[in-house]
Amino acid sequence: LLEGHDRGVNWASFHHTLPLIISGADDRQVKLWRMNETKAWEVDTMRGHTNNVSCVIFHPRRDLIISNSEDRSIRVWDISRRVGVQTFRREHDRFWILAAHPEHNLLAAGHDSGMLVFNLERERPAYDFQTNTRELYYVKDERYLRRYEYSTSEDSVQVSLRRSSSSVQASSGLGNAPRTLVVNTLNPAEVNMLVCSDVDGGVYELVSMAKNAKGGDETHDSKRGQGLSACFVARNRFAVLDKSRQLLIKNLKNDVTKRFSAPHPNSELLFSGGIAGRMLIKADEKLTLFEVQSRRVVAEISVPQVKYVVWNNDCNYVALLCKHSVVICNRNLEQSCSISETVRVKSGSWDNNGVFIYSTLNHIKYCIKNGDHGILRTLDVPLYITRVSPNGDTVHCLDRECKIRTLSIDTTECLFKVALMKRQYGQVMKMIKNARLCGQAIIAYLQEKGYPEVALHFVEDKKTRFKLALECGNLDVAMEAAVEVNEDECWNSLGIEALRQGNITVVEMAYQRTRNFERLSFLYLMTGNKEKLTKMLRIAENRKDFMSRFHNSLYLGDVGERVKVLEEVGQLSLAYLTAASHGMTEDAERLAKALAEAEVPVPQLRNDSQCLLPPIPLQRTCDASWPLLEVSRGLVHDALQKGIDMVAEEELVDDPNEVKEAMGSDADDIEG
């Protein structure tokens, strides 16, 4: 029986390895107990909660105690010092229960409104990539600055960073990990780095070393200072944002050379400006491009929650990584595109083709400057991209345990889109021929961007090919697809497009396939093809279609056939008028007699009546098409055709033996 709490105990937990017990009670106290095989005794009491302690547990991987209470707070305690090191609060909900993940840095807490899952400490490693030497610098185990060389895969400790001894939080190890690491890309002569952390309200450490220096485990005599954030602004200068929101310009000896106010009183973070003399300053929902020498604001952009900034190799473009979005801008902060995500954006890096490769919680994705984006692969665990290989098929990453990871990616789709964006149509045709690009997504993309002629090279489905061919005005491909599909809807659409272009041959075939006799007869009238109009008249007679017979006889100017049709349908008066007005006396007399027998008055002819005859065509185009519209395929079609020719030439040059083998003895004759 353990006695020590003044009021009811709500929770008690055993330590996972040590002979310790922790308990929480309604007396608002957390007590630590030690035990052996026969008894247990109180070691210490931790006070700070202002209401009943609901739950208390040991952290499974750190020497920490975590408790929650009805005072709407979660408190973290250091076991060795028995003092509070961190507090999380919720405005309107009391906490009741806690659980810690045995492997991951996750805590779950139940409260009045539900459950909250959160990270106890920062998981992203502090790292930066040195573009000049192709080396990665990162901090491992909170204090060792390491260098990884991509060319040799050598990983070595360079510097042992100093730890603050004045902070309880730092002594517990909680929140002691560096927040950022920045390499000075403006100084090619040596390696300068700024390591920033949140210890003691904000601390930076300036580390300088010679290139290719061999590191060790010894603590270097690096220079330190207080500041909320820091970044390099020149070869031998860096800027520090102090707690009073003043900007300090310092040299590599850590001496202040300039001091002035930040452009915004609520400035929070400093980032590299890409070129010497500039820096980016984050303030609330705004990012400011600031020039140090003239102390003026060059440009501003409204971007929510910018976390990191990644410049491309020539510093002409920058990617702003926000909590749930990626914004691409040029060096003057003019926005090119913005991509929104439903999950958190973790990291990113530029490749040599101007594509930004970035990672989210569960994917590696790409983003092109024109706003096109997509997924490259799925991730099992969150990774932080440090570099994209020069050929673009590999990404180097760090995981949360600071282990180097290498992943393969297929960038064919995004490189295809880049080639289209840059109008490199020869490259486009090579990729169409050699790459495995297919699917409705790429077809829809090409249609959306106005490249139906390019999409034609991907499509096997006949209906889709037909629609794309019509969209780009390619009647030959549309005809082939329509023959395969053989549906009236396709033939109708083909007929409309062919008529728009003036291709009479295709129009005729489309009308014939759909048995659209009325349009077919009118087409023969417009082209002056009387021979086929006569055939249409016979077809209408066989079909017993009196209206079609009358129309065709009217188109042909065949008065006798018109009189015959009117007589057969019982329109004797109209038949008589037609015969009489066209001088057909015998037929007129016969019809007048028939009208008299039927006791129908014979209609009187008007003196001003005229014969109704079709116009005579000035030019007969019955044997050839009548091109009224010249369809321009445009620069894209010409460039694609040129690309096809280039690919064909390269194939011929690549393997001359195959050409000779295919020609056989003819090749020998030519050589002789």
C-alpha positions as CSV (number, residue, x, y, z in Angstrom):
1,L,0.0,0.0,0.0
2,L,1.5,3.3,-1.1
3,E,0.5,6.4,0.8
4,G,1.4,10.0,-0.3
5,H,-1.5,11.6,-2.2
6,D,-3.9,13.7,-0.2
7,R,-6.9,12.9,-2.4
8,G,-8.0,10.1,-4.8
9,V,-5.5,8.8,-7.2
10,N,-6.7,8.8,-10.8
11,W,-3.8,7.1,-12.6
12,A,-0.6,5.1,-12.0
13,S,1.9,3.8,-14.6
14,F,5.1,1.7,-14.5
15,H,8.3,2.7,-16.2
16,H,9.0,0.5,-19.2
17,T,12.6,-0.4,-18.1
18,L,13.4,1.2,-14.7
19,P,11.9,0.3,-11.2
20,L,9.8,3.5,-11.2
21,I,6.1,4.3,-10.8
22,I,4.4,7.6,-11.6
23,S,1.0,8.6,-10.2
24,G,-1.5,11.5,-10.6
25,A,-4.3,12.4,-8.2
26,D,-7.1,14.9,-7.4
27,D,-4.6,16.8,-5.1
28,R,-3.2,18.3,-8.4
29,Q,0.2,16.6,-7.8
30,V,2.3,14.2,-9.8
31,K,4.4,11.8,-7.7
32,L,7.4,9.7,-8.7
33,W,8.0,6.4,-6.8
34,R,10.9,4.0,-6.7
35,M,10.3,0.3,-6.0
36,N,12.1,-3.0,-5.3
37,E,10.8,-6.5,-4.8
38,T,9.4,-5.8,-1.4
39,K,8.4,-2.2,-1.1
40,A,8.1,1.2,-2.9
41,W,8.8,4.7,-1.6
42,E,8.2,8.3,-2.8
43,V,11.0,10.0,-4.6
44,D,9.7,13.4,-5.5
45,T,6.5,15.4,-6.2
46,M,5.9,17.6,-9.2
47,R,3.6,20.5,-8.8
48,G,2.1,22.8,-11.5
49,H,-1.3,21.6,-12.4
50,T,-4.2,23.7,-11.1
51,N,-6.9,21.0,-11.2
52,N,-7.2,17.3,-10.9
53,V,-4.5,15.2,-12.6
54,S,-6.3,12.8,-14.9
55,C,-3.5,10.7,-16.4
56,V,0.3,10.5,-16.2
57,I,2.7,8.3,-18.2
58,F,6.4,7.7,-18.9
59,H,7.7,8.6,-22.4
60,P,8.8,5.3,-24.0
61,R,12.0,6.8,-25.6
62,R,13.0,9.8,-23.5
63,D,13.5,10.5,-19.8
64,L,10.3,12.4,-19.6
65,I,7.0,12.3,-17.8
66,I,3.8,13.4,-19.4
67,S,0.7,14.3,-17.5
68,N,-2.7,15.9,-18.3
69,S,-5.3,17.5,-16.2
70,E,-8.8,19.0,-15.9
71,D,-7.0,22.4,-16.0
72,R,-7.0,22.0,-19.8
73,S,-3.2,21.4,-20.0
74,I,-0.7,18.7,-20.9
75,R,2.6,19.1,-19.0
76,V,6.0,17.5,-19.8
77,W,8.4,16.9,-16.9
78,D,12.1,16.0,-16.8
79,I,12.6,12.8,-14.8
80,S,16.1,13.6,-13.5
81,R,15.4,17.3,-12.5
82,R,11.7,16.7,-11.7
83,V,10.7,20.1,-13.3
84,G,8.3,21.0,-16.0
85,V,9.9,21.6,-19.4
86,Q,6.9,22.2,-21.7
87,T,3.2,22.8,-21.5
88,F,0.4,22.4,-24.1
89,R,-2.9,24.0,-23.5
90,R,-6.4,23.8,-24.9
91,E,-8.9,26.6,-24.5
92,H,-12.2,24.9,-23.7
93,D,-11.6,21.2,-23.2
94,R,-10.4,19.2,-20.2
95,F,-7.9,16.4,-20.8
96,W,-8.6,12.9,-19.5
97,I,-6.3,10.3,-20.9
98,L,-2.9,10.0,-22.6
99,A,-1.1,7.4,-24.8
100,A,2.4,7.5,-26.3
101,H,3.4,5.7,-29.5
102,P,6.1,3.1,-28.7
103,E,8.2,3.9,-31.8
104,H,7.1,7.2,-33.3
105,N,7.2,10.7,-31.9
106,L,3.5,10.8,-31.4
107,L,1.2,11.5,-28.4
108,A,-2.6,11.0,-28.2
109,A,-4.7,12.8,-25.7
110,G,-8.4,12.5,-25.1
111,H,-10.4,15.6,-24.2
112,D,-14.0,16.7,-23.8
113,S,-14.5,17.2,-27.5
114,G,-12.6,14.2,-28.9
115,M,-9.0,13.2,-29.3
116,L,-5.8,15.1,-30.2
117,V,-2.7,13.4,-31.8
118,F,0.4,15.6,-32.0
119,N,4.2,15.5,-32.1
120,L,6.0,16.1,-28.8
121,E,9.0,17.6,-30.5
122,R,10.4,18.6,-33.9
123,E,11.0,15.7,-36.3
124,R,12.4,17.4,-39.4
125,P,16.2,17.3,-39.4
126,A,18.2,20.5,-39.9
127,Y,20.1,20.2,-43.2
128,D,21.2,22.2,-46.3
129,F,22.7,21.2,-49.6
130,Q,26.0,22.9,-50.8
131,T,25.5,23.3,-54.6
132,N,29.1,24.3,-55.2
133,T,30.6,21.1,-53.8
134,R,27.6,18.8,-54.1
135,E,27.7,18.0,-50.4
136,L,25.0,17.7,-47.8
137,Y,25.4,19.1,-44.3
138,Y,23.0,18.0,-41.6
139,V,22.7,17.7,-37.8
140,K,22.2,14.3,-36.2
141,D,21.5,13.5,-32.5
142,E,20.9,17.2,-31.9
143,R,24.6,18.1,-31.6
144,Y,26.7,16.5,-34.4
145,L,27.0,18.4,-37.6
146,R,27.8,15.8,-40.3
147,R,28.8,16.0,-44.0
148,Y,27.7,13.6,-46.7
149,E,29.5,13.5,-50.1
150,Y,27.2,12.3,-52.8
151,S,30.1,11.3,-55.1
152,T,31.8,9.0,-52.7
153,S,28.8,8.3,-50.3
154,E,31.2,9.2,-47.4
155,D,29.4,10.3,-44.2
156,S,31.5,12.0,-41.5
157,V,31.2,14.1,-38.4
158,Q,32.5,17.7,-39.0
159,V,31.6,19.6,-35.9
160,S,30.2,18.9,-32.4
161,L,27.8,21.7,-31.7
162,R,27.6,23.4,-28.3
163,R,24.7,22.9,-26.0
164,S,23.2,25.6,-23.8
165,S,23.6,24.8,-20.1
166,S,21.3,27.5,-18.8
167,S,18.0,26.1,-20.1
168,V,16.0,23.4,-18.4
169,Q,14.5,22.6,-21.7
170,A,17.9,22.2,-23.3
171,S,19.1,19.9,-20.4
172,S,16.1,17.6,-20.9
173,G,16.9,17.3,-24.6
174,L,13.3,18.4,-25.5
175,G,13.2,21.1,-28.1
176,N,17.0,21.2,-28.2
177,A,17.3,20.1,-31.8
178,P,18.3,22.8,-34.3
179,R,15.5,24.3,-36.3
180,T,17.4,25.2,-39.4
181,L,20.9,24.8,-41.0
182,V,21.9,27.3,-43.7
183,V,25.0,27.0,-45.8
184,N,26.6,30.1,-47.3
185,T,26.4,29.5,-51.1
186,L,27.8,33.0,-51.7
187,N,31.3,32.1,-50.4
188,P,33.1,29.6,-52.7
189,A,36.4,29.9,-50.7
190,E,35.3,28.1,-47.5
191,V,32.3,26.5,-45.8
192,N,30.2,28.8,-43.6
193,M,27.1,27.6,-41.9
194,L,24.5,29.0,-39.5
195,V,22.7,26.6,-37.2
196,C,19.6,28.1,-35.5
197,S,17.6,26.6,-32.7
198,D,14.8,27.8,-30.3
199,V,16.8,27.2,-27.1
200,D,16.9,30.2,-24.8
201,G,14.4,32.1,-26.9
202,G,16.5,31.8,-30.1
203,V,20.2,31.0,-30.6
204,Y,22.4,30.8,-33.7
205,E,25.8,29.2,-34.1
206,L,28.2,30.3,-36.8
207,V,30.4,27.4,-38.0
208,S,33.3,28.0,-40.4
209,M,35.7,25.5,-41.9
210,A,38.0,25.0,-44.8
211,K,36.8,23.1,-47.9
212,N,37.5,19.4,-47.7
213,A,38.4,19.7,-44.0
214,K,38.5,16.5,-42.1
215,G,36.1,16.7,-39.2
216,G,36.2,15.0,-35.9
217,D,34.3,14.6,-32.7
218,E,36.0,17.5,-31.0
219,T,33.9,20.6,-30.2
220,H,34.9,23.4,-32.4
221,D,35.4,27.0,-31.2
222,S,32.3,28.2,-33.1
223,K,30.7,31.6,-32.6
224,R,27.3,31.9,-31.0
225,G,24.7,34.6,-30.6
226,Q,21.1,35.4,-29.7
227,G,18.6,35.8,-32.5
228,L,15.2,34.6,-33.7
229,S,16.5,33.8,-37.2
230,A,19.7,34.3,-39.3
231,C,20.7,34.0,-43.0
232,F,23.7,34.9,-45.2
233,V,23.5,38.1,-47.3
234,A,27.1,38.2,-48.7
235,R,30.3,36.3,-49.0
236,N,31.4,37.4,-45.5
237,R,28.2,38.8,-44.0
238,F,25.1,37.4,-42.4
239,A,21.9,39.0,-41.0
240,V,20.4,38.3,-37.6
241,L,16.9,39.1,-36.5
242,D,17.1,39.8,-32.8
243,K,14.3,39.7,-30.2
244,S,13.5,43.4,-30.6
245,R,12.9,42.9,-34.3
246,Q,16.1,44.7,-35.2
247,L,18.2,43.5,-38.2
248,L,21.9,43.1,-37.3
249,I,24.4,42.7,-40.1
250,K,27.5,40.8,-38.8
251,N,30.8,39.7,-40.3
252,L,32.3,36.2,-39.9
253,K,33.9,37.3,-36.7
254,N,30.4,37.7,-35.3
255,D,30.9,41.5,-35.0
256,V,28.0,43.8,-35.7
257,T,28.7,46.1,-38.7
258,K,25.2,47.5,-39.2
259,R,22.0,47.8,-37.2
260,F,18.6,48.9,-38.4
261,S,14.9,48.2,-38.0
262,A,13.2,45.4,-39.9
263,P,10.7,46.6,-42.6
264,H,7.9,45.1,-40.5
265,P,7.6,45.2,-36.7
266,N,6.3,41.6,-36.6
267,S,9.0,40.0,-38.7
268,E,9.6,36.4,-37.8
269,L,12.0,34.6,-40.1
270,L,14.9,35.4,-42.4
271,F,15.7,33.5,-45.7
272,S,18.3,33.8,-48.3
273,G,17.5,36.3,-51.1
274,G,19.2,34.2,-53.8
275,I,21.9,36.8,-54.7
276,A,24.3,38.9,-52.6
277,G,22.8,41.9,-50.8
278,R,19.2,40.5,-50.6
279,M,17.2,38.5,-48.1
280,L,13.6,37.4,-47.7
281,I,11.8,38.4,-44.5
282,K,8.6,36.6,-43.3
283,A,6.0,38.7,-41.4
284,D,2.6,37.3,-40.7
285,E,1.0,36.3,-44.1
286,K,3.6,38.2,-46.1
287,L,7.0,37.6,-47.6
288,T,9.2,40.6,-48.3
289,L,12.3,40.8,-50.6
290,F,14.6,43.3,-48.9
291,E,17.8,44.9,-50.2
292,V,20.4,45.3,-47.4
293,Q,22.6,48.1,-48.9
294,S,19.8,50.5,-49.8
295,R,17.5,49.2,-47.0
296,R,14.5,49.2,-49.3
297,V,11.7,46.7,-50.0
298,V,12.2,45.4,-53.5
299,A,9.0,43.3,-53.7
300,E,6.3,41.7,-51.5
301,I,4.0,38.7,-51.9
302,S,1.1,37.5,-49.8
303,V,1.8,33.9,-48.9
304,P,0.4,32.1,-45.9
305,Q,2.6,30.3,-43.4
306,V,5.9,30.1,-45.4
307,K,8.1,27.5,-43.7
308,Y,11.1,27.1,-46.1
309,V,12.6,28.7,-49.2
310,V,14.4,26.7,-51.9
311,W,16.2,28.5,-54.7
312,N,17.2,26.8,-58.0
313,N,20.8,26.4,-59.1
314,D,21.0,29.8,-60.9
315,C,18.8,31.5,-58.4
316,N,16.3,32.7,-61.1
317,Y,13.4,30.9,-59.4
318,V,12.4,30.2,-55.9
319,A,10.0,27.7,-54.3
320,L,8.2,28.9,-51.2
321,L,7.1,25.9,-49.1
322,C,4.1,26.7,-47.0
323,K,2.2,24.5,-44.7
324,H,-0.2,23.2,-47.4
325,S,1.0,24.8,-50.6
326,V,4.0,25.4,-52.9
327,V,4.4,28.8,-54.6
328,I,6.9,29.3,-57.4
329,C,8.2,32.8,-58.0
330,N,11.0,34.4,-60.0
331,R,13.9,36.2,-58.3
332,N,11.8,39.4,-58.0
333,L,9.0,37.5,-56.2
334,E,6.7,37.6,-59.2
335,Q,4.5,34.6,-58.8
336,S,4.5,32.0,-61.6
337,C,2.2,29.4,-60.1
338,S,0.8,28.0,-56.9
339,I,0.0,24.4,-56.0
340,S,-2.4,23.6,-53.1
341,E,-2.1,20.3,-51.1
342,T,-4.5,18.7,-48.6
343,V,-1.6,17.4,-46.5
344,R,1.5,19.1,-45.2
345,V,4.4,19.9,-47.6
346,K,7.6,18.6,-46.1
347,S,10.6,19.5,-48.4
348,G,11.7,20.0,-51.9
349,S,14.6,20.5,-54.4
350,W,15.1,21.6,-58.0
351,D,16.4,19.4,-60.7
352,N,18.5,20.5,-63.7
353,N,15.5,20.8,-66.0
354,G,13.8,23.5,-63.9
355,V,11.3,21.0,-62.3
356,F,10.7,21.4,-58.6
357,I,10.5,18.0,-56.9
358,Y,8.8,18.1,-53.5
359,S,7.6,15.7,-50.8
360,T,4.4,15.7,-48.8
361,L,3.4,13.4,-45.9
362,N,2.9,10.5,-48.2
363,H,4.0,11.4,-51.8
364,I,6.9,12.7,-53.9
365,K,5.5,15.1,-56.5
366,Y,6.6,17.5,-59.2
367,C,5.7,21.1,-60.1
368,I,6.6,22.9,-63.4
369,K,6.8,26.6,-63.6
370,N,3.6,26.9,-65.7
371,G,1.6,25.3,-62.9
372,D,1.5,21.7,-64.1
373,H,2.0,19.2,-61.3
374,G,1.6,15.5,-60.5
375,I,2.6,12.5,-58.4
376,L,6.0,10.7,-59.0
377,R,5.7,8.0,-56.3
378,T,4.1,7.1,-53.0
379,L,6.0,7.2,-49.7
380,D,5.6,4.7,-46.8
381,V,7.1,7.2,-44.3
382,P,7.7,11.0,-44.5
383,L,11.1,11.8,-46.2
384,Y,12.9,15.1,-46.6
385,I,14.4,15.6,-50.1
386,T,17.9,17.0,-50.1
387,R,18.9,16.7,-53.7
388,V,17.8,15.5,-57.2
389,S,20.4,13.6,-59.2
390,P,21.8,15.3,-62.4
391,N,19.9,12.9,-64.6
392,G,16.7,13.4,-62.7
393,D,15.9,9.7,-62.0
394,T,17.0,9.6,-58.3
395,V,16.2,11.7,-55.3
396,H,18.4,11.7,-52.1
397,C,16.5,12.1,-48.9
398,L,16.8,12.2,-45.1
399,D,14.4,10.4,-42.9
400,R,13.3,11.4,-39.4
401,E,16.2,9.3,-37.9
402,C,18.7,11.3,-40.1
403,K,19.5,8.3,-42.3
404,I,20.4,8.9,-45.9
405,R,17.8,7.4,-48.3
406,T,18.0,7.1,-52.1
407,L,14.8,6.6,-54.1
408,S,14.2,6.1,-57.8
409,I,11.6,8.2,-59.6
410,D,10.2,8.2,-63.1
411,T,10.2,11.8,-64.4
412,T,9.2,10.9,-68.0
413,E,5.8,12.6,-67.7
414,C,7.0,15.9,-66.2
415,L,9.9,16.0,-68.7
416,F,7.4,15.5,-71.5
417,K,5.4,18.5,-70.2
418,V,8.6,20.6,-69.9
419,A,9.5,19.8,-73.5
420,L,6.0,20.9,-74.6
421,M,6.2,24.0,-72.5
422,K,9.6,24.9,-74.1
423,R,8.3,24.0,-77.6
424,Q,11.0,21.3,-78.0
425,Y,8.9,19.3,-80.4
426,G,11.8,17.1,-81.6
427,Q,12.3,15.9,-78.0
428,V,8.5,15.5,-77.7
429,M,8.5,13.1,-80.7
430,K,11.5,11.1,-79.3
431,M,9.6,10.7,-76.0
432,I,6.4,9.7,-77.8
433,K,8.3,7.0,-79.7
434,N,10.5,5.7,-76.9
435,A,8.8,6.5,-73.6
436,R,5.8,4.7,-72.0
437,L,3.4,7.6,-72.0
438,C,-0.2,6.6,-72.1
439,G,-3.5,6.9,-70.3
440,Q,-6.5,9.2,-70.2
441,A,-4.6,11.7,-67.9
442,I,-1.9,12.6,-70.5
443,I,-4.5,12.7,-73.3
444,A,-6.7,15.0,-71.3
445,Y,-3.7,17.2,-70.5
446,L,-2.8,17.5,-74.1
447,Q,-6.3,18.4,-75.1
448,E,-6.5,21.0,-72.3
449,K,-3.2,22.6,-73.3
450,G,-4.3,22.7,-77.0
451,Y,-2.1,19.9,-78.4
452,P,-4.7,17.4,-79.9
453,E,-2.2,16.6,-82.7
454,V,0.3,15.4,-80.1
455,A,-2.3,13.4,-78.3
456,L,-3.1,11.5,-81.5
457,H,0.3,9.8,-81.2
458,F,-0.7,8.3,-77.8
459,V,-4.2,7.1,-78.5
460,E,-5.2,3.6,-79.6
461,D,-8.9,3.8,-78.8
462,K,-10.7,4.6,-82.1
463,K,-13.4,6.8,-80.7
464,T,-10.8,9.0,-78.9
465,R,-8.6,9.1,-82.0
466,F,-11.6,10.2,-84.0
467,K,-12.4,13.1,-81.6
468,L,-8.8,14.2,-81.5
469,A,-8.5,14.1,-85.3
470,L,-11.6,16.2,-85.7
471,E,-10.3,18.7,-83.1
472,C,-7.0,19.3,-85.0
473,G,-8.7,19.0,-88.5
474,N,-7.0,15.9,-89.6
475,L,-9.6,14.3,-91.9
476,D,-7.4,11.4,-93.0
477,V,-7.0,10.1,-89.4
478,A,-10.6,10.9,-88.7
479,M,-11.7,8.9,-91.8
480,E,-9.7,5.9,-90.7
481,A,-11.1,6.0,-87.2
482,A,-14.7,6.5,-88.5
483,V,-14.4,3.4,-90.7
484,E,-13.3,1.4,-87.7
485,V,-16.0,2.7,-85.4
486,N,-18.7,2.9,-88.1
487,E,-21.3,4.8,-86.0
488,D,-23.8,7.3,-87.5
489,E,-22.7,9.9,-84.9
490,C,-19.1,9.8,-86.0
491,W,-20.0,9.9,-89.7
492,N,-22.3,12.9,-89.1
493,S,-19.5,14.8,-87.2
494,L,-17.0,13.9,-90.0
495,G,-19.4,15.1,-92.6
496,I,-19.8,18.5,-90.9
497,E,-16.0,19.0,-90.5
498,A,-15.3,17.9,-94.1
499,L,-18.0,20.2,-95.4
500,R,-16.4,23.0,-93.4
501,Q,-13.1,22.3,-95.1
502,G,-14.6,21.8,-98.5
503,N,-13.5,18.1,-98.9
504,I,-16.4,16.9,-101.1
505,T,-15.2,13.3,-101.3
506,V,-15.3,12.8,-97.5
507,V,-18.6,14.6,-97.2
508,E,-20.1,12.3,-99.9
509,M,-18.8,9.2,-98.1
510,A,-20.2,10.4,-94.7
511,Y,-23.6,11.1,-96.2
512,Q,-23.6,7.7,-97.9
513,R,-22.7,5.8,-94.7
514,T,-25.5,7.5,-92.8
515,R,-27.9,7.2,-95.7
516,N,-28.7,10.9,-95.5
517,F,-30.3,11.1,-99.0
518,E,-31.5,14.6,-98.7
519,R,-28.1,16.1,-97.9
520,L,-26.5,13.9,-100.5
521,S,-28.8,15.1,-103.2
522,F,-28.2,18.7,-102.2
523,L,-24.4,18.1,-102.3
524,Y,-24.7,16.7,-105.9
525,L,-26.7,19.8,-106.8
526,M,-24.1,22.2,-105.4
527,T,-21.3,20.3,-107.2
528,G,-23.2,20.0,-110.5
529,N,-23.1,16.2,-110.5
530,K,-26.2,15.5,-112.6
531,E,-25.3,11.8,-113.1
532,K,-25.4,11.1,-109.5
533,L,-28.5,13.2,-109.0
534,T,-30.2,10.9,-111.6
535,K,-29.1,7.9,-109.5
536,M,-30.6,9.6,-106.4
537,L,-33.9,10.0,-108.3
538,R,-34.0,6.3,-109.1
539,I,-33.1,5.4,-105.5
540,A,-36.0,7.6,-104.3
541,E,-38.3,5.9,-106.7
542,N,-37.3,2.4,-105.5
543,R,-37.8,3.6,-101.9
544,K,-41.2,5.0,-102.8
545,D,-40.2,8.3,-101.3
546,F,-42.3,10.8,-103.2
547,M,-40.9,13.9,-101.6
548,S,-37.3,12.8,-102.4
549,R,-38.4,12.0,-106.0
550,F,-39.9,15.5,-106.3
551,H,-36.8,17.2,-104.9
552,N,-34.4,15.3,-107.1
553,S,-36.5,16.0,-110.2
554,L,-36.6,19.6,-109.2
555,Y,-32.8,19.6,-108.9
556,L,-32.4,18.0,-112.3
557,G,-35.0,20.2,-114.0
558,D,-36.9,17.1,-115.0
559,V,-40.4,18.5,-115.5
560,G,-41.9,15.2,-116.7
561,E,-40.8,13.4,-113.5
562,R,-42.3,16.2,-111.4
563,V,-45.6,16.0,-113.2
564,K,-45.6,12.2,-112.8
565,V,-44.9,12.5,-109.0
566,L,-47.7,15.0,-108.5
567,E,-50.1,12.9,-110.5
568,E,-49.2,9.8,-108.5
569,V,-49.8,11.5,-105.1
570,G,-53.2,12.9,-106.3
571,Q,-52.2,16.5,-106.8
572,L,-53.8,16.7,-110.3
573,S,-54.2,20.5,-110.2
574,L,-50.5,21.0,-109.4
575,A,-49.6,18.5,-112.0
576,Y,-51.7,20.3,-114.6
577,L,-50.2,23.7,-113.7
578,T,-46.7,22.2,-114.0
579,A,-47.3,20.6,-117.3
580,A,-49.1,23.6,-118.8
581,S,-46.5,26.2,-117.6
582,H,-43.7,24.2,-119.1
583,G,-45.3,23.6,-122.5
584,M,-46.2,20.0,-122.1
585,T,-49.5,20.2,-124.1
586,E,-50.4,16.5,-124.3
587,D,-49.9,15.9,-120.5
588,A,-51.8,19.2,-119.8
589,E,-54.8,18.1,-121.9
590,R,-54.8,14.6,-120.3
591,L,-54.8,16.1,-116.8
592,A,-57.5,18.7,-117.7
593,K,-59.7,15.9,-118.8
594,A,-59.1,14.0,-115.6
595,L,-59.9,17.1,-113.6
596,A,-63.2,17.5,-115.4
597,E,-64.2,13.9,-114.8
598,A,-63.5,14.4,-111.1
599,E,-65.6,17.6,-111.2
600,V,-62.6,19.7,-110.1
601,P,-62.2,23.1,-111.7
602,V,-59.2,23.4,-114.0
603,P,-56.8,26.1,-112.6
604,Q,-56.1,29.1,-114.8
605,L,-52.5,29.9,-115.8
606,R,-51.2,33.4,-115.0
607,N,-49.8,35.4,-117.8
608,D,-46.6,36.3,-115.8
609,S,-45.9,32.7,-114.7
610,Q,-42.3,31.5,-115.3
611,C,-40.6,28.1,-115.5
612,L,-38.9,26.8,-112.3
613,L,-35.6,25.3,-113.3
614,P,-32.4,24.8,-111.3
615,P,-29.4,27.1,-112.0
616,I,-26.7,25.8,-114.2
617,P,-23.4,25.3,-112.2
618,L,-20.6,27.6,-113.5
619,Q,-17.9,25.0,-112.5
620,R,-18.5,21.3,-112.0
621,T,-16.5,19.8,-109.1
622,C,-18.0,16.4,-109.2
623,D,-14.7,14.7,-109.9
624,A,-12.6,16.5,-107.3
625,S,-12.8,18.2,-103.9
626,W,-13.8,21.8,-103.7
627,P,-11.3,23.3,-101.1
628,L,-13.0,26.3,-99.7
629,L,-11.0,26.3,-96.5
630,E,-7.3,25.9,-96.0
631,V,-6.8,24.2,-92.7
632,S,-3.6,25.4,-91.0
633,R,-1.9,22.8,-88.9
634,G,0.2,25.5,-87.3
635,L,3.7,25.6,-85.9
636,V,3.1,22.6,-83.7
637,H,2.2,20.3,-86.6
638,D,5.2,21.5,-88.6
639,A,7.5,21.1,-85.7
640,L,6.1,17.6,-84.9
641,Q,6.6,16.6,-88.5
642,K,10.1,17.9,-88.4
643,G,10.6,15.9,-85.1
644,I,9.3,12.7,-86.8
645,D,11.8,13.2,-89.7
646,M,14.6,13.8,-87.2
647,V,13.8,10.6,-85.3
648,A,13.6,8.6,-88.6
649,E,17.0,10.0,-89.7
650,E,18.6,9.1,-86.3
651,E,17.2,5.6,-86.6
652,L,18.8,5.2,-90.0
653,V,22.1,6.6,-88.8
654,D,22.1,4.6,-85.6
655,D,22.4,1.2,-87.2
656,P,23.6,1.2,-90.8
657,N,24.1,-2.5,-90.8
658,E,20.4,-3.0,-90.4
659,V,19.8,-0.9,-93.5
660,K,22.3,-2.8,-95.5
661,E,20.9,-6.1,-94.3
662,A,17.3,-5.1,-95.2
663,M,18.4,-4.0,-98.8
664,G,20.4,-7.2,-99.4
665,S,22.2,-7.4,-102.7
666,D,20.9,-4.0,-103.8
667,A,23.2,-2.4,-101.2
668,D,26.2,-4.2,-102.6
669,D,25.3,-3.0,-106.1
670,I,25.1,0.6,-104.8
671,E,28.4,0.3,-103.1
672,G,30.1,-1.2,-106.2
